[in-house]
Amino acid sequence: MPNGAQILIDGLVDGGVRVCFANPGTSEMHFVAALDEAPRLRPVLCLFEGVATGAADGYGRMTGRPACTLLHLGPGLAGGLPNLHNARRAATPLVNVVGDHALRHKRLDAPLESDIGALAGTVSAWTRRTYHATELAGDVAQAVAAASGPPGSIATLVVPADVFWSEAPAPPAAAPAAARRGLVSVDAVTGAADALRSGEGVALLLGGEAARGAGLVAAGRVAAATGAKLLCETFPARLERGAGRPAVERLAYFASGAQRQLAGVRHLVLAGATSPVSFFAYPGQGGALVPEGCAVHTLTVGAEDVTSALEGLAEVVGPGPSPVREEVVRPALPSGELTAESAAAVIGALLPEGAVVVDEANTSGIWLPGATATAPPHDWLTLTGGSMGQGLPLSVGAAVACPGRPVLALVGDGAAMYTPQALWTQAREGLDVTTVVFDNRSYAILHLELGAALGPEQGAAGGARARRLLDLSHPALDFVSLARGMGVPAERATTAEEFAASLKRGFAEPGPFLVDCAVPAPA
């Protein structure tokens, strides 16, 4: 008879899971051993749990199917929570398999004993602990179904060590029927159409599946026919961009910028998005970004099919001019000083067709949208939940999901130091990832946040002790040595010409490559 680990892996594979991003420990050794007889499940070793969970997020965003993670007890799950938070915000399908102490051992309160369920509940839409090997087939089928959605979500299955090693008959488990997308309300579609044709200031805010594929095409038709401003969430899970696709403007991160974008809007239609709010509270400022007097219209909620809703909305509002920009237009390659702005121009000039761009560039990424707007078609993945350290792990998962497409990871130096172990996995798996580290030797976003929080009356720049907490220059980080030490070829660029040459080499390199892009620190 098979043991629980074999039953679990068979259930994952039968449910369509093909990749396991793993950081295992003692309690999971029977799962590890069972992988020898499971050629259809690809194991990918990650040297930190946050890399495993972030990689599973990137895989799920690009395939629409869940990968699984393999994590060790409560502390292992806790190490992966920041990127599980981002995955939850991205509505990514993802299954966590968390090993636990054997049932008879739990009463002894061993050093690694913890409340795994409480930790899992902070990010999971579905959580279960399996107590008998005979229950595993049904439990794993339900976990995969719960993760797959719609909408996609995180399912966490906790498996004690003795359930892994216990033998049990494995009758075929009837997989739970996949959830179906909900029908779209006719009233919601006609109400949105009336608002968009009102002749007043109108905007369409996209999120989730509305930012790609047929949903994005339909949204472009609606905007072209009604004159609506076409926006998407500040941090979309996956946005399709470039020539041949409708132009979508991301809502600004800072409230002042978002308020300017929404100024004059009297009807805001939400398609797969929620009503916009600022990331943080600031003294004397409100958190809601919807302008006073603006009516908010929700096109779809929950599992309702936003693509069908947008296609129906496009039919109701009627035809308009073409919403897409057909020609590829690239910025000229700059020369001289290397800044975040000139680096963005280099990226726009060289970005390959079909690239998957993972964006955790933060303040250095301000110029990227404009420089790449009419580049060849590409996908853009962003920091959905705002939890730092997503960029490098996400690039691992995207590259595993899309082996025929180049992946470009754009990360700030501070963000890169959260999960640098992902570089080792890039090298081990031979992944086609070009990483650009914007090296300004500063937590630059926090310099801006310090000013926003304090205001001019309190000295927006902060004092020397405050600024020291935001400084990364003493000692200076050496990303070239760090990358090479993990098996990734790397170069440092200090001029625009050097950056262009290094980026070209990175795109030509079949495996991973890192460019340390030295840009000025914020004033």
Long-range contacts (C-beta under 8 A, 24 or more apart in sequence): 1-167, 1-168, 1-169, 1-170, 2-167, 2-168, 2-170, 3-30, 3-34, 3-133, 3-164, 3-165, 3-166, 3-167, 3-168, 4-30, 4-130, 4-133, 4-136, 4-159, 4-163, 4-164, 4-165, 4-166, 4-167, 4-168, 5-30, 5-31, 5-33, 5-34, 5-164, 5-165, 6-34, 6-37, 6-38, 6-170, 7-133, 7-136, 7-137, 7-140, 7-168, 7-170, 8-34, 8-97, 8-136, 8-140, 8-157, 8-159, 8-164, 9-34, 9-35, 9-38, 9-41, 10-38, 10-137, 10-170, 11-136, 11-137, 11-140, 11-141, 11-144, 11-173, 12-41, 12-68, 12-95, 12-97, 12-140, 12-144, 13-38, 13-40, 13-41, 14-141, 14-175, 15-66, 15-140, 15-141, 15-144, 15-145, 15-148, 15-175, 16-65, 16-66, 16-144, 16-148, 17-41, 17-65, 17-66, 17-67, 17-68, 17-95, 17-144, 18-42, 18-65, 18-67, 19-44, 19-56, 19-59, 19-67, 19-68, 19-400, 19-401, 20-44, 20-67, 20-68, 20-69, 20-70, 20-97, 21-46, 21-51, 21-52, 21-53, 21-55, 21-56, 21-59, 21-67, 21-68, 21-69, 21-70, 21-396, 21-397, 22-46, 22-52, 22-69, 22-70, 23-47, 23-48, 23-49, 23-51, 23-52, 23-69, 23-70, 23-71, 23-72, 23-76, 23-79, 23-80, 24-70, 24-71, 24-72, 24-99, 25-72, 25-73, 25-76, 25-99, 26-72, 26-161, 27-72, 27-73, 27-99, 27-100, 27-101, 27-102, 27-160, 27-161, 27-164, 28-70, 28-72, 28-97, 28-99, 28-161, 28-164, 29-164, 30-161, 30-164, 30-165, 31-70, 31-97, 31-99, 31-159, 31-164, 32-70, 42-400, 43-70, 44-396, 44-400, 44-425, 44-429, 45-425, 45-428, 46-393, 46-396, 46-421, 46-422, 46-425, 47-421, 47-424, 47-425, 48-79, 48-419, 48-421, 49-76, 49-77, 49-78, 49-79, 49-80, 50-79, 50-80, 50-82, 50-83, 50-389, 50-393, 50-418, 50-419, 51-392, 51-393, 51-396, 51-419, 51-421, 51-422, 51-425, 52-80, 52-393, 53-80, 53-81, 53-82, 53-83, 53-84, 53-87, 53-94, 53-96, 53-393, 54-83, 54-86, 54-87, 54-389, 54-390, 54-392, 54-393, 54-394, 54-396, 54-397, 54-419, 54-422, 55-393, 55-394, 55-396, 55-397, 55-400, 55-422, 55-425, 56-87, 56-92, 56-94, 56-397, 57-83, 57-84, 57-86, 57-87, 57-90, 57-92, 57-94, 57-390, 57-393, 57-394, 57-397, 58-358, 58-381, 58-393, 58-394, 58-395, 58-396, 58-397, 58-398, 58-399, 58-400, 58-401, 59-397, 59-398, 59-400, 59-401, 60-87, 60-92, 60-93, 60-94, 60-152, 60-397, 61-90, 61-92, 61-237, 61-238, 61-381, 61-394, 61-397, 61-398, 62-238, 62-356, 62-379, 62-381, 62-397, 62-398, 62-401, 62-402, 63-401, 64-93, 64-152, 65-93, 65-148, 66-93, 66-94, 66-95, 66-144, 66-147, 66-148, 66-152, 66-155, 67-94, 67-95, 67-397, 68-94, 68-95, 68-96, 68-97, 69-94, 69-95, 69-96, 69-97, 70-97, 70-99, 71-96, 71-97, 71-98, 71-99, 72-98, 72-99, 73-98, 73-99, 73-100, 73-101, 73-112, 73-114, 73-116, 74-98, 74-112, 74-113, 74-114, 74-115, 74-116, 74-119, 75-112, 75-114, 77-116, 77-119, 77-120, 77-156, 78-119, 81-119, 81-122, 81-123, 82-387, 82-388, 82-389, 82-390, 82-418, 83-387, 83-389, 83-390, 83-393, 83-394, 83-419, 84-123, 84-124, 84-154, 85-122, 85-123, 85-385, 85-387, 86-383, 86-384, 86-385, 86-386, 86-387, 86-390, 87-123, 87-154, 87-384, 87-385, 88-123, 88-125, 88-153, 88-154, 88-385, 89-235, 89-237, 89-384, 89-385, 90-237, 90-238, 90-384, 90-385, 91-149, 91-151, 91-152, 91-153, 91-208, 91-237, 92-152, 92-154, 92-237, 93-147, 93-148, 93-149, 93-152, 93-153, 94-147, 94-152, 94-153, 94-154, 94-155, 95-143, 95-144, 95-147, 95-154, 95-155, 95-156, 95-157, 96-120, 96-124, 96-154, 96-155, 96-156, 96-157, 97-157, 97-159, 98-156, 98-157, 98-158, 98-159, 99-159, 99-160, 99-161, 99-164, 100-129, 100-158, 100-159, 100-160, 100-161, 101-160, 101-161, 102-160, 102-161, 102-162, 103-131, 103-160, 103-162, 103-163, 104-162, 105-161, 106-160, 116-158, 117-158, 120-156, 120-158, 123-154, 123-156, 124-153, 124-154, 124-155, 124-156, 125-153, 125-154, 125-155, 126-153, 126-154, 126-155, 126-156, 127-155, 127-156, 127-157, 127-158, 128-156, 128-157, 128-158, 129-157, 129-158, 129-159, 129-160, 130-157, 130-158, 130-159, 130-160, 130-163, 131-160, 131-163, 132-163, 132-166, 132-168, 133-163, 133-166, 133-167, 133-168, 134-168, 134-169, 136-163, 136-168, 137-170, 137-171, 137-172, 137-173, 138-173, 140-173, 141-173, 141-174, 141-175, 141-176, 142-176, 144-175, 145-175, 145-176, 145-177, 145-178, 145-179, 148-178, 148-179, 149-179, 149-303, 150-179, 150-181, 150-303, 151-208, 151-302, 151-303, 179-303, 180-303, 181-303, 181-304, 181-305, 181-308, 182-302, 182-303, 182-304, 182-305, 183-304, 183-305, 184-299, 184-300, 184-304, 184-305, 184-308, 184-309, 184-312, 185-304, 188-297, 188-298, 188-299, 188-300, 188-309, 189-299, 189-309, 189-312, 189-313, 189-316, 190-316, 191-297, 192-269, 192-297, 192-299, 192-313, 193-313, 193-316, 193-317, 195-267, 195-269, 195-295, 195-297, 196-222, 196-226, 196-228, 196-267, 196-269, 196-313, 196-317, 197-226, 197-317, 198-266, 198-267, 200-266, 200-267, 201-229, 201-264, 201-265, 201-266, 201-267, 202-226, 202-227, 202-228, 202-229, 202-265, 202-266, 202-267, 202-268, 202-269, 203-228, 203-229, 203-230, 203-231, 203-262, 203-265, 203-267, 203-268, 203-269, 204-228, 204-229, 204-230, 204-231, 204-269, 204-271, 205-231, 205-232, 205-233, 205-251, 205-268, 205-269, 205-270, 205-271, 205-273, 205-276, 206-230, 206-231, 206-232, 206-233, 206-236, 206-248, 206-271, 206-272, 206-273, 207-232, 207-233, 207-236, 207-270, 207-271, 207-272, 207-273, 207-274, 208-237, 208-272, 208-273, 208-306, 209-272, 209-306, 209-307, 210-271, 210-272, 210-273, 210-306, 210-307, 210-310, 211-236, 211-237, 211-238, 211-239, 211-240, 211-248, 211-272, 212-238, 212-239, 212-240, 212-379, 213-240, 213-307, 214-307, 214-311, 215-271, 215-272, 215-306, 215-307, 215-310, 215-311, 216-240, 216-245, 216-246, 216-248, 217-245, 217-246, 217-323, 218-307, 218-310, 218-311, 218-313, 218-314, 219-246, 219-248, 219-271, 219-310, 219-314, 220-245, 220-246, 220-247, 220-323, 220-324, 221-314, 221-319, 221-320, 221-323, 222-310, 222-313, 222-314, 222-317, 223-323, 224-320, 224-321, 224-322, 224-323, 225-314, 225-317, 225-318, 225-319, 225-320, 226-317, 226-320, 228-269, 229-261, 229-265, 231-261, 232-273, 233-273, 233-276, 234-258, 234-276, 234-279, 234-382, 235-382, 235-383, 235-384, 235-385, 235-386, 236-380, 236-382, 236-384, 237-381, 237-382, 237-384, 238-379, 238-380, 238-381, 239-379, 239-380, 239-381, 239-382, 240-377, 240-378, 240-379, 240-380, 241-372, 241-373, 241-375, 241-377, 241-378, 241-379, 241-380, 242-328, 242-372, 242-373, 242-374, 242-375, 242-376, 242-377, 242-378, 243-324, 243-325, 243-326, 243-327, 243-328, 243-329, 243-374, 243-375, 243-376, 243-377, 244-324, 244-325, 244-326, 244-377, 245-324, 245-325, 245-377, 246-323, 246-324, 247-323, 247-325, 247-373, 249-369, 250-369, 251-276, 251-289, 253-279, 254-278, 254-448, 254-452, 255-282, 255-285, 255-287, 255-289, 258-289, 259-289, 259-291, 262-289, 262-290, 262-291, 262-294, 263-291, 264-291, 265-291, 265-294, 266-293, 266-294, 266-295, 267-294, 267-295, 267-297, 268-294, 268-295, 268-296, 268-297, 269-297, 269-299, 270-296, 270-297, 270-298, 270-299, 271-299, 271-300, 271-306, 271-309, 271-310, 272-299, 272-300, 272-306, 279-386, 280-449, 282-452, 282-453, 283-453, 283-455, 284-455, 325-374, 327-374, 328-374, 328-375, 328-376, 329-374, 330-374, 330-375, 331-371, 333-496, 333-500, 334-496, 335-495, 335-496, 335-497, 336-495, 336-496, 336-497, 337-495, 337-496, 338-493, 338-494, 338-495, 338-496, 338-498, 338-499, 338-517, 338-518, 338-519, 339-519, 339-520, 340-364, 340-365, 340-366, 340-367, 340-438, 340-440, 340-519, 340-520, 341-366, 341-367, 342-496, 342-499, 343-436, 343-438, 343-496, 343-499, 343-517, 343-519, 344-368, 344-370, 344-371, 344-372, 345-371, 345-496, 346-496, 346-499, 346-500, 346-503, 347-371, 347-372, 347-408, 347-410, 347-436, 347-503, 348-372, 348-375, 349-500, 350-500, 350-503, 350-504, 350-507, 351-375, 351-376, 351-378, 351-408, 352-376, 352-378, 352-406, 352-507, 353-377, 353-378, 354-378, 354-405, 354-406, 355-379, 355-405, 355-406, 355-407, 355-408, 356-381, 356-398, 356-399, 356-402, 356-405, 356-406, 356-407, 356-408, 357-381, 357-407, 357-408, 357-410, 358-390, 358-391, 358-394, 358-395, 358-398, 358-407, 358-408, 358-409, 358-410, 358-411, 359-383, 359-391, 359-410, 360-388, 360-390, 360-391, 360-394, 360-409, 360-410, 360-411, 360-412, 360-415, 361-410, 361-411, 361-412, 361-436, 361-438, 362-412, 362-414, 362-415, 362-438, 362-444, 362-445, 363-412, 363-440, 363-444, 363-445, 363-448, 363-522, 364-410, 364-412, 364-438, 364-440, 364-444, 364-519, 365-410, 365-438, 368-410, 388-414, 388-415, 388-418, 389-415, 389-418, 389-419, 390-415, 390-419, 391-415, 391-416, 391-419, 392-416, 392-419, 392-420, 392-422, 392-423, 392-426, 392-435, 393-419, 393-422, 395-422, 395-426, 395-431, 395-433, 395-435, 396-422, 396-425, 396-426, 396-429, 396-431, 396-433, 399-426, 399-429, 399-431, 399-432, 399-433, 400-429, 400-431, 403-432, 405-432, 406-432, 406-434, 406-507, 407-431, 407-432, 407-433, 407-434, 408-433, 408-434, 408-435, 408-436, 409-433, 409-434, 409-435, 409-436, 410-436, 410-438, 411-435, 411-436, 411-437, 411-438, 412-437, 412-438, 412-440, 412-444, 412-445, 413-437, 413-438, 413-439, 413-440, 413-441, 413-442, 413-472, 413-477, 413-479, 414-442, 414-443, 414-444, 414-445, 414-472, 416-479, 417-477, 420-482, 420-486, 421-486, 423-482, 423-483, 423-486, 423-487, 423-488, 423-512, 423-514, 424-486, 424-487, 426-488, 426-511, 426-512, 427-486, 427-487, 427-488, 427-511, 427-512, 428-487, 430-510, 430-511, 430-512, 431-511, 431-512, 432-509, 432-510, 432-511, 432-512, 433-512, 433-513, 434-503, 434-506, 434-507, 434-509, 434-512, 434-513, 434-514, 434-515, 435-483, 435-488, 435-506, 435-512, 435-513, 435-514, 435-515, 436-503, 436-506, 436-514, 436-515, 436-517, 437-479, 437-514, 437-515, 437-516, 437-517, 438-517, 438-519, 439-477, 439-479, 439-516, 439-517, 439-518, 439-519, 440-519, 440-520, 440-521, 440-522, 441-471, 441-472, 441-473, 441-476, 441-477, 441-521, 442-470, 442-471, 442-472, 442-473, 442-521, 442-522, 443-470, 443-471, 443-472, 444-470, 444-521, 444-522, 446-470, 447-522, 448-522, 473-521, 479-514, 479-516, 480-514, 480-516, 483-514, 483-516, 488-512, 488-513, 488-514, 489-513, 489-514, 490-514, 490-515, 490-516, 491-515, 491-516, 492-516, 492-518, 493-517, 493-518, 494-518
